[in-house]
């Protein structure tokens, strides 16, 4: 009897089948038969430390399948292949995880599992020596610090962190930029390793990163150099936004779809100053969520069997009819917004009549027709009285331009000038340097400095 784990993300769908220790022969037969379920053949390209522990139960994983915007269709095709390749009654339980599997789990009546818990369960079983997990998927990136415990089957998380809603530092952004440069994302790793230098690309924002990549191409950088700069930027964003302030003093497992990119793996080691022994890519780097979900379902089945004192679990029948209906009708959406209380801009634009072909007088006679009230005419402003200061011989003489052009009048600040003279002289005109011959003061209190009447 085996349990099935399903991991549906924003880019791909992965499934894993976990059996009992005494079912190894059956799983070997299924692996050789193929038909949608097979062992990962990329293990030969991984370092020795990436191989799973020999104590893990029999395990089979499906091929990496892209959802292409339709997770229901991709999951239906993969589940159909699994059902045809397995003997009847093999599956005893199903559990789903991933960002895109909650709706499907509700439709199928299957339990949904948290991604962090599923990843931790798989890593602690397959790689007991791992202390830290770096996960970079199509939509999310995660940092997980596992809790050290010798208890078998214990799932403990000491610390964790994930990214926000920004697309910077995710696999989907790398996939998009690789397609823009006319490369397949599967070939980017080897291309980046062959690049000599890396272009400078910002990693905090996907918009800035794309602009820097375009500018680098305009400066003459080759596409491999631009892609290498992109890998470095994505890894820098992971360290600055997700693993910031985290102390890495143990073995690290780099998982997720981005882990297949050897350029990103080398950039991760260089950024965190880790060797190949300190950080490795597991064999099932993209299937950890599905494997963990299947193991958690097996744990629940074992607990239920112990409580009910039964030795065997009943076969699980998975009804795929809801997936077929969901494929036809689509995912639930909200109703369209009403336009009853919306005022359109085109309804408030002034409508005019085009002039007919003819003389200028006939065209000028056409008056615009408008529903808006005519504009009000503002009364003319009075002419501003200007005050100008002219420099004299060591003294400034203030002149006033009174009224409009050619219109005499009194100075509007005459009272202000009188108040200033009164404040300085105590109510009397301030005496000046030279007086007139008859002893009378000059006409202006400041004109005495110019020796008036001498």
TIZA-663280 format. One record per residue (C-alpha): residue number from 1; residue in one letter; x, y, z. Coordinates in pm, 1 decimal, padded with zeros to 6 digits, always signed. Layout:
# TIZA-663280
i/aa/u/v/w
NUM/a/X/Y/Z;
...
//
This chain:
# TIZA-663280
i/aa/u/v/w
1/x/+00000.0/+00000.0/+00000.0;
2/x/+00129.6/+00346.7/-00090.3;
3/x/+00036.6/+00708.1/-00032.5;
4/x/+00036.4/+00975.1/-00302.6;
5/x/+00160.1/+01330.6/-00255.5;
6/x/+00070.7/+01606.7/-00503.4;
7/x/+00254.1/+01940.0/-00522.7;
8/x/+00098.6/+02200.4/-00752.4;
9/x/+00283.6/+02527.7/-00786.2;
10/x/+00246.4/+02822.4/-01018.4;
11/x/+00476.6/+02668.9/-01281.6;
12/x/+00460.0/+02289.8/-01253.7;
13/x/+00288.0/+01993.6/-01091.4;
14/x/+00484.0/+01714.5/-00921.2;
15/x/+00362.9/+01388.9/-00766.5;
16/x/+00536.8/+01132.3/-00548.5;
17/x/+00439.3/+00782.0/-00441.7;
18/x/+00572.1/+00657.9/-00106.3;
19/x/+00533.3/+00292.1/-00008.5;
20/x/+00607.9/+00064.0/+00284.3;
21/x/+00954.8/-00085.5/+00335.5;
22/x/+00837.0/-00430.3/+00222.9;
23/x/+00711.5/-00295.6/-00113.1;
24/x/+01051.9/-00223.7/-00265.9;
25/x/+01013.8/-00495.6/-00529.2;
26/x/+00680.0/-00356.0/-00643.8;
27/x/+00825.4/-00008.1/-00677.7;
28/x/+01119.8/-00138.1/-00878.4;
29/x/+00877.3/-00302.1/-01118.8;
30/x/+00675.5/+00018.5/-01151.1;
31/x/+00988.6/+00222.6/-01211.3;
32/x/+01099.3/-00003.1/-01496.3;
33/x/+00751.6/-00000.8/-01645.3;
34/x/+00740.0/+00379.1/-01671.5;
35/x/+00412.1/+00520.9/-01805.1;
36/x/+00426.0/+00845.9/-01613.6;
37/x/+00592.4/+00724.5/-01293.4;
38/x/+00968.1/+00689.5/-01289.9;
39/x/+01276.1/+00744.5/-01079.4;
40/x/+01473.3/+01061.2/-01135.6;
41/x/+01751.8/+00986.1/-01381.9;
42/x/+01943.4/+01306.6/-01297.7;
43/x/+02094.3/+01150.0/-00984.9;
44/x/+02403.3/+01049.4/-01182.3;
45/x/+02487.7/+01416.9/-01233.7;
46/x/+02461.5/+01500.0/-00862.9;
47/x/+02744.1/+01478.6/-00606.1;
48/x/+02747.1/+01177.2/-00371.5;
49/x/+02604.7/+01380.0/-00083.5;
50/x/+02285.2/+01445.1/-00277.5;
51/x/+02173.4/+01082.9/-00270.7;
52/x/+01889.8/+01003.2/-00029.2;
53/x/+01951.6/+00806.3/+00286.4;
54/x/+01937.0/+00427.8/+00255.2;
55/x/+01678.0/+00418.5/+00532.7;
56/x/+01410.5/+00598.6/+00332.2;
57/x/+01100.5/+00403.5/+00220.4;
58/x/+01041.2/+00301.8/-00143.9;
59/x/+00985.7/+00611.8/-00350.8;
60/x/+00869.4/+00699.3/-00702.1;
61/x/+00824.0/+01042.9/-00853.7;
62/x/+00653.6/+01161.9/-01169.3;
63/x/+00804.6/+01359.2/-01449.2;
64/x/+00833.2/+01734.9/-01409.0;
65/x/+00526.4/+01871.5/-01588.3;
66/x/+00446.3/+02235.2/-01653.2;
67/x/+00088.3/+02342.7/-01588.2;
68/x/+00092.6/+02612.6/-01862.9;
69/x/-00175.3/+02815.2/-01689.4;
70/x/-00414.7/+02521.2/-01645.1;
71/x/-00337.0/+02328.5/-01323.2;
72/x/-00660.0/+02127.3/-01339.4;
73/x/-00576.9/+01989.6/-01683.7;
74/x/-00216.3/+01908.6/-01591.6;
75/x/-00316.4/+01737.3/-01268.0;
76/x/-00592.5/+01539.2/-01442.7;
77/x/-00355.6/+01406.8/-01710.2;
78/x/-00091.9/+01308.7/-01456.4;
79/x/-00338.2/+01138.7/-01221.6;
80/x/-00484.9/+00948.0/-01513.1;
81/x/-00140.5/+00816.4/-01606.7;
82/x/-00072.0/+00713.6/-01247.7;
83/x/-00405.4/+00532.4/-01221.4;
84/x/-00334.7/+00337.5/-01538.1;
85/x/+00018.0/+00237.8/-01433.2;
86/x/-00058.8/+00121.8/-01077.3;
87/x/-00241.4/-00195.6/-00977.9;
88/x/-00589.1/-00149.5/-00839.4;
89/x/-00597.8/-00070.4/-00467.6;
90/x/-00234.0/+00043.0/-00444.9;
91/x/-00305.6/+00396.8/-00322.0;
92/x/-00442.7/+00420.6/+00032.4;
93/x/-00428.4/+00798.3/+00080.1;
94/x/-00367.4/+01126.2/-00103.0;
95/x/-00247.8/+01461.6/+00031.2;
96/x/-00185.8/+01786.0/-00159.3;
97/x/+00042.3/+02083.8/-00103.1;
98/x/+00162.2/+02386.5/-00296.5;
99/x/+00035.1/+02733.7/-00373.5;
100/x/-00195.8/+02617.4/-00652.1;
101/x/-00346.0/+02308.6/-00492.1;
102/x/-00584.8/+02445.7/-00230.7;
103/x/-00879.3/+02487.3/-00469.7;
104/x/-00818.6/+02145.4/-00622.7;
105/x/-00793.8/+01987.8/-00278.4;
106/x/-01132.1/+02133.4/-00184.7;
107/x/-01289.2/+02006.5/-00506.9;
108/x/-01147.2/+01655.1/-00468.2;
109/x/-01204.7/+01630.2/-00094.6;
110/x/-00834.2/+01575.3/-00023.7;
111/x/-00640.8/+01700.4/+00277.4;
112/x/-00420.2/+02005.8/+00219.5;
113/x/-00077.7/+02031.6/+00380.8;
114/x/+00142.3/+02330.4/+00460.9;
115/x/+00445.2/+02361.1/+00230.7;
116/x/+00696.1/+02423.5/+00508.8;
117/x/+00585.8/+02115.9/+00699.7;
118/x/+00588.9/+01896.7/+00389.5;
119/x/+00939.7/+02008.6/+00289.9;
120/x/+01072.4/+01961.5/+00641.9;
121/x/+00924.0/+01611.4/+00662.2;
122/x/+01086.1/+01502.4/+00335.0;
123/x/+01427.1/+01655.8/+00399.6;
124/x/+01460.2/+01514.4/+00752.2;
125/x/+01381.2/+01166.9/+00618.6;
126/x/+01586.8/+01163.7/+00299.9;
127/x/+01878.5/+01373.4/+00426.9;
128/x/+01904.7/+01360.3/+00807.9;
129/x/+02233.0/+01556.2/+00812.5;
130/x/+02078.4/+01869.2/+00657.7;
131/x/+02030.9/+02163.2/+00893.0;
132/x/+01918.7/+02437.8/+00651.7;
133/x/+01696.9/+02434.0/+00342.7;
134/x/+01712.5/+02695.3/+00063.9;
135/x/+01407.9/+02664.5/-00160.6;
136/x/+01355.6/+02871.8/-00475.6;
137/x/+01046.8/+02790.7/-00677.3;
138/x/+00848.1/+02957.9/-00947.5;
139/x/+00655.1/+03190.1/-00715.3;
140/x/+00801.6/+03164.5/-00366.0;
141/x/+01143.1/+03135.1/-00206.6;
142/x/+01188.6/+02989.0/+00140.6;
143/x/+01450.4/+02964.6/+00411.5;
144/x/+01400.6/+02684.2/+00663.7;
145/x/+01615.3/+02599.4/+00962.6;
146/x/+01537.5/+02246.9/+01078.9;
147/x/+01521.9/+02157.0/+01445.3;
148/x/+01774.1/+01895.2/+01549.6;
149/x/+01613.4/+01588.3/+01699.7;
150/x/+01697.6/+01220.4/+01710.3;
151/x/+01334.5/+01111.0/+01726.5;
152/x/+01236.0/+00931.3/+01403.1;
153/x/+00955.5/+01091.7/+01210.6;
154/x/+00984.8/+01417.4/+01406.0;
155/x/+00926.2/+01732.5/+01202.6;
156/x/+01066.5/+02042.1/+01367.0;
157/x/+01126.6/+02390.3/+01224.6;
158/x/+01343.5/+02622.6/+01431.9;
159/x/+01323.4/+02924.2/+01198.2;
160/x/+01175.3/+03006.6/+00859.9;
161/x/+01129.7/+03297.0/+00620.7;
162/x/+00964.9/+03347.6/+00282.3;
163/x/+00945.5/+03620.7/+00022.5;
164/x/+00664.1/+03866.2/-00036.5;
165/x/+00449.4/+03931.3/-00340.8;
166/x/+00730.5/+04077.0/-00552.7;
167/x/+00844.8/+03862.3/-00844.0;
168/x/+01211.1/+03948.1/-00787.4;
169/x/+01412.3/+03645.2/-00682.6;
170/x/+01170.3/+03383.5/-00816.4;
171/x/+01199.9/+03119.7/-01083.8;
172/x/+00914.3/+03255.9/-01291.5;
173/x/+01103.2/+03581.3/-01347.1;
174/x/+01413.4/+03390.4/-01457.2;
175/x/+01198.6/+03182.1/-01689.5;
176/x/+01045.8/+03494.3/-01841.1;
177/x/+01381.4/+03663.3/-01900.6;
178/x/+01531.3/+03346.9/-02050.3;
179/x/+01244.3/+03329.1/-02298.8;
180/x/+01293.1/+03696.3/-02379.3;
181/x/+01653.5/+03620.6/-02470.8;
182/x/+01539.3/+03319.9/-02678.9;
183/x/+01677.7/+03055.4/-02440.5;
184/x/+01512.0/+02761.5/-02271.5;
185/x/+01533.2/+02778.1/-01894.9;
186/x/+01666.0/+02420.9/-01889.5;
187/x/+01973.8/+02533.4/-02087.2;
188/x/+02052.1/+02845.7/-01887.3;
189/x/+02271.1/+02666.8/-01632.6;
190/x/+02531.3/+02544.0/-01880.2;
191/x/+02523.5/+02875.1/-02066.9;
192/x/+02589.4/+03072.5/-01747.4;
193/x/+02879.5/+02848.5/-01644.9;
194/x/+03045.9/+02916.7/-01980.7;
195/x/+03008.8/+03295.8/-01949.2;
196/x/+03327.7/+03486.2/-01871.3;
197/x/+03187.2/+03779.7/-01675.1;
198/x/+02853.5/+03891.4/-01538.5;
199/x/+02658.0/+04205.1/-01617.6;
200/x/+02549.4/+04425.3/-01328.4;
201/x/+02179.6/+04360.4/-01267.3;
202/x/+01967.4/+04490.3/-00980.6;
203/x/+01802.5/+04220.6/-00773.1;
204/x/+01568.1/+04406.5/-00538.5;
205/x/+01300.7/+04474.9/-00801.6;
206/x/+01207.8/+04279.6/-01112.0;
207/x/+01131.7/+04598.4/-01305.2;
208/x/+01476.1/+04741.4/-01233.2;
209/x/+01635.1/+04404.3/-01309.2;
210/x/+01472.2/+04391.0/-01651.6;
211/x/+01578.7/+04749.3/-01724.5;
212/x/+01938.1/+04671.0/-01624.9;
213/x/+01938.4/+04365.2/-01850.5;
214/x/+01819.0/+04571.4/-02145.6;
215/x/+02079.3/+04841.7/-02075.2;
216/x/+02350.9/+04575.7/-02048.0;
217/x/+02257.1/+04444.6/-02392.1;
218/x/+02272.6/+04797.8/-02528.1;
219/x/+02621.9/+04837.3/-02379.6;
220/x/+02742.5/+04528.4/-02564.1;
221/x/+02711.0/+04247.8/-02309.0;
222/x/+02644.1/+03907.2/-02460.3;
223/x/+02329.1/+03711.5/-02358.5;
224/x/+02526.5/+03457.4/-02148.6;
225/x/+02682.4/+03743.4/-01953.2;
226/x/+02341.1/+03902.1/-01900.8;
227/x/+02196.2/+03571.2/-01778.1;
228/x/+02486.8/+03525.5/-01540.2;
229/x/+02419.8/+03870.6/-01397.7;
230/x/+02055.8/+03770.2/-01356.1;
231/x/+02151.9/+03457.6/-01159.2;
232/x/+02377.6/+03663.2/-00933.1;
233/x/+02101.9/+03920.6/-00878.5;
234/x/+01842.7/+03656.6/-00788.3;
235/x/+02076.6/+03497.5/-00534.3;
236/x/+02167.4/+03836.7/-00384.8;
237/x/+01799.0/+03909.4/-00340.7;
238/x/+01755.0/+03574.6/-00165.3;
239/x/+02029.4/+03654.1/+00081.3;
240/x/+01927.6/+04016.3/+00138.3;
241/x/+01550.9/+03969.5/+00165.4;
242/x/+01501.8/+03612.5/+00291.2;
243/x/+01820.8/+03488.0/+00458.8;
244/x/+01921.9/+03827.2/+00596.2;
245/x/+02083.5/+03797.5/+00937.7;
246/x/+02069.8/+03416.0/+00932.4;
247/x/+02377.2/+03231.4/+01054.2;
248/x/+02457.4/+02934.5/+00833.0;
249/x/+02673.1/+02688.8/+01028.4;
250/x/+02553.4/+02353.6/+00893.9;
251/x/+02478.3/+02155.6/+00583.1;
252/x/+02246.0/+02324.7/+00333.2;
253/x/+02011.1/+02157.7/+00084.8;
254/x/+01920.0/+02371.9/-00215.6;
255/x/+01581.9/+02260.9/-00352.7;
256/x/+01314.7/+02394.6/-00587.5;
257/x/+01297.6/+02433.6/-00961.9;
258/x/+01576.1/+02695.6/-00964.7;
259/x/+01814.2/+02439.0/-00812.5;
260/x/+01831.2/+02270.8/-01155.5;
261/x/+02007.4/+02586.4/-01279.5;
262/x/+02375.8/+02516.0/-01220.5;
263/x/+02455.6/+02883.9/-01264.4;
264/x/+02224.5/+02976.8/-00977.7;
265/x/+02372.9/+02696.9/-00766.2;
266/x/+02727.1/+02825.8/-00813.7;
267/x/+02610.1/+03181.1/-00742.1;
268/x/+02445.3/+03057.2/-00421.4;
269/x/+02766.8/+02892.4/-00304.3;
270/x/+02970.0/+03203.0/-00385.8;
271/x/+02727.1/+03439.5/-00214.3;
272/x/+02711.0/+03239.7/+00110.2;
273/x/+03077.4/+03126.5/+00092.2;
274/x/+02983.5/+02758.1/+00096.3;
275/x/+03168.9/+02462.5/-00050.9;
276/x/+03018.5/+02169.2/-00238.0;
277/x/+03022.5/+01964.0/+00081.2;
278/x/+02840.0/+02236.2/+00275.0;
279/x/+02565.7/+02293.1/+00016.9;
280/x/+02432.0/+02036.1/-00228.4;
281/x/+02132.6/+01983.0/-00455.4;
282/x/+01932.2/+01671.1/-00361.6;
283/x/+01831.3/+01414.4/-00617.1;
284/x/+01463.2/+01495.8/-00568.7;
285/x/+01521.3/+01871.2/-00556.3;
286/x/+01182.9/+01957.0/-00714.4;
287/x/+00974.0/+01684.6/-00550.5;
288/x/+01037.6/+01752.3/-00178.8;
289/x/+00691.9/+01901.5/-00125.5;
290/x/+00513.5/+01608.6/-00288.0;
291/x/+00730.3/+01353.2/-00104.2;
292/x/+00668.3/+01522.1/+00227.7;
293/x/+00292.9/+01535.6/+00167.6;
294/x/+00289.1/+01162.3/+00091.0;
295/x/+00491.4/+01086.7/+00405.0;
296/x/+00262.2/+01294.6/+00623.9;
297/x/-00036.8/+01109.7/+00480.9;
298/x/+00137.2/+00780.8/+00562.2;
299/x/+00201.1/+00904.1/+00918.0;
300/x/-00166.4/+00988.7/+00959.1;
301/x/-00269.9/+00648.2/+00823.6;
302/x/-00035.5/+00473.9/+01067.6;
303/x/-00174.1/+00677.0/+01358.0;
304/x/-00532.6/+00598.6/+01260.6;
305/x/-00448.9/+00229.9/+01223.8;
306/x/-00290.8/+00223.4/+01570.0;
307/x/-00592.8/+00390.7/+01724.9;
308/x/-00838.9/+00159.7/+01548.7;
309/x/-00619.1/-00150.3/+01598.4;
310/x/-00634.2/-00245.3/+01231.1;
311/x/-00334.0/-00378.2/+01041.5;
312/x/-00425.1/-00278.9/+00684.4;
313/x/-00559.6/+00042.7/+00536.5;
314/x/-00852.0/+00051.6/+00298.0;
315/x/-00779.4/+00145.1/-00065.1;
316/x/-00844.3/+00505.7/-00155.4;
317/x/-01069.3/+00580.1/-00450.4;
318/x/-00995.9/+00913.9/-00613.8;
319/x/-01286.0/+01058.1/-00811.2;
320/x/-01151.8/+01270.1/-01098.5;
321/x/-01491.3/+01398.6/-01212.5;
322/x/-01452.6/+01732.7/-01025.9;
323/x/-01128.9/+01795.0/-01214.0;
324/x/-01301.5/+01733.5/-01544.8;
325/x/-01579.6/+01975.7/-01451.9;
326/x/-01325.0/+02230.1/-01335.4;
327/x/-01136.0/+02195.7/-01662.0;
328/x/-01454.2/+02278.3/-01856.6;
329/x/-01605.3/+02548.3/-01636.3;
330/x/-01279.8/+02697.9/-01509.5;
331/x/-01194.6/+02828.7/-01165.8;
332/x/-01453.6/+03030.9/-00972.0;
333/x/-01445.4/+03401.8/-01041.4;
334/x/-01617.0/+03703.6/-00891.9;
335/x/-01908.3/+03870.2/-01076.5;
336/x/-01837.9/+04159.8/-01309.0;
337/x/-01859.5/+04511.6/-01169.7;
338/x/-02176.2/+04710.0/-01235.7;
339/x/-02168.7/+05029.1/-01443.6;
340/x/-02483.4/+05183.3/-01298.8;
341/x/-02304.3/+05436.5/-01074.7;
342/x/-02004.3/+05496.2/-01300.2;
343/x/-01968.3/+05834.1/-01472.4;
344/x/-01774.2/+05798.4/-01794.1;
345/x/-01543.4/+06073.2/-01906.7;
346/x/-01681.7/+06069.3/-02258.0;
347/x/-02023.4/+06172.7/-02122.5;
348/x/-01877.5/+06496.0/-01982.8;
349/x/-01679.6/+06604.2/-02286.9;
350/x/-01805.1/+06918.9/-02461.3;
351/x/-01965.9/+06833.7/-02792.7;
352/x/-01899.6/+07062.1/-03089.6;
353/x/-02023.1/+07076.3/-03445.0;
354/x/-01772.4/+07055.5/-03724.4;
355/x/-01779.5/+07354.1/-03963.0;
356/x/-01912.9/+07290.3/-04308.4;
357/x/-01700.1/+07329.9/-04615.7;
358/x/-01734.5/+07687.9/-04735.8;
359/x/-01605.0/+08034.7/-04676.1;
360/x/-01431.3/+08147.6/-04360.7;
361/x/-01729.7/+08354.8/-04264.3;
362/x/-01961.9/+08056.2/-04277.3;
363/x/-01720.0/+07853.8/-04067.6;
364/x/-01679.7/+08130.0/-03814.1;
365/x/-02056.4/+08161.3/-03784.6;
366/x/-02087.0/+07809.5/-03643.0;
367/x/-02114.9/+07837.1/-03268.3;
368/x/-02019.2/+07548.8/-03037.8;
369/x/-02306.3/+07378.0/-02865.1;
370/x/-02234.7/+07294.7/-02507.1;
371/x/-02435.5/+07161.1/-02218.7;
372/x/-02213.2/+07337.0/-01966.3;
373/x/-02300.7/+07689.1/-01840.0;
374/x/-02118.4/+07976.5/-02012.7;
375/x/-01804.2/+08091.3/-01836.4;
376/x/-01838.0/+08395.3/-01614.4;
377/x/-01638.2/+08707.8/-01710.1;
378/x/-01408.0/+08835.4/-01439.9;
379/x/-01398.9/+09214.0/-01386.6;
380/x/-01074.1/+09378.6/-01494.6;
381/x/-00815.1/+09421.0/-01226.1;
382/x/-00719.6/+09771.9/-01122.1;
383/x/-00383.0/+09885.9/-01237.9;
384/x/-00121.7/+09788.9/-00980.9;
385/x/+00060.5/+10073.8/-00819.2;
386/x/+00426.6/+10015.4/-00851.2;
387/x/+00684.3/+10130.3/-00602.4;
388/x/+01031.8/+10178.2/-00732.4;
389/x/+01344.6/+10276.0/-00550.4;
390/x/+01596.9/+10487.0/-00737.2;
391/x/+01948.4/+10524.6/-00604.9;
392/x/+02060.1/+10884.5/-00555.1;
393/x/+02378.6/+11031.1/-00422.1;
394/x/+02431.6/+10809.3/-00123.7;
395/x/+02061.4/+10815.2/-00039.4;
396/x/+01760.7/+10641.1/-00180.9;
397/x/+01467.5/+10846.1/-00296.9;
398/x/+01132.2/+10665.6/-00304.6;
399/x/+00913.5/+10764.2/-00597.8;
400/x/+00554.6/+10656.7/-00652.7;
401/x/+00376.9/+10592.3/-00973.9;
402/x/+00026.9/+10699.4/-00886.2;
403/x/-00279.0/+10556.9/-01057.5;
404/x/-00274.0/+10431.7/-01411.7;
405/x/-00074.8/+10572.8/-01696.7;
406/x/-00121.6/+10949.6/-01697.0;
407/x/-00357.6/+10944.1/-01396.1;
408/x/-00234.9/+11154.4/-01100.6;
409/x/-00329.3/+11065.6/-00748.0;
410/x/-00207.4/+11047.8/-00392.9;
411/x/+00032.1/+10787.6/-00267.9;
412/x/-00161.1/+10490.8/-00125.2;
413/x/+00097.2/+10463.6/+00156.4;
414/x/+00091.0/+10833.0/+00248.5;
415/x/-00049.1/+10764.2/+00593.4;
416/x/+00209.5/+10494.5/+00651.0;
417/x/+00490.4/+10738.3/+00569.6;
418/x/+00341.7/+10993.0/+00809.2;
419/x/+00316.1/+10734.7/+01086.6;
420/x/+00679.6/+10641.8/+01041.4;
421/x/+00789.8/+11005.9/+01061.0;
422/x/+00578.5/+11055.9/+01371.9;
423/x/+00724.9/+10748.8/+01540.0;
424/x/+01080.5/+10864.1/+01471.9;
425/x/+01034.2/+11228.0/+01564.9;
426/x/+00783.0/+11213.9/+01846.0;
427/x/+00497.2/+11362.4/+01649.2;
428/x/+00704.6/+11638.8/+01499.2;
429/x/+00905.2/+11649.4/+01181.3;
430/x/+01257.6/+11530.7/+01253.2;
431/x/+01510.5/+11813.2/+01217.9;
432/x/+01749.5/+11784.3/+00932.8;
433/x/+02108.0/+11896.8/+00876.4;
434/x/+02041.6/+12224.1/+00687.5;
435/x/+01745.2/+12454.5/+00743.7;
436/x/+01612.9/+12721.8/+00514.0;
437/x/+01721.7/+13086.4/+00539.6;
438/x/+01393.2/+13177.7/+00704.3;
439/x/+01432.0/+12902.0/+00963.0;
440/x/+01152.3/+12688.8/+00825.3;
441/x/+01209.0/+12319.3/+00776.9;
442/x/+01229.4/+12182.6/+00424.1;
443/x/+00929.2/+12032.1/+00252.2;
444/x/+01049.0/+11672.0/+00300.9;
445/x/+01225.8/+11567.7/+00622.1;
446/x/+01494.6/+11381.7/+00430.3;
447/x/+01560.4/+11644.9/+00170.6;
448/x/+01772.3/+11841.8/+00418.8;
449/x/+02054.3/+11601.5/+00360.9;
450/x/+02070.8/+11729.1/+00004.5;
451/x/+02134.6/+12089.0/+00128.6;
452/x/+01798.7/+12223.5/+00021.6;
453/x/+01761.5/+12598.5/+00068.6;
454/x/+02131.9/+12659.7/+00129.7;
//
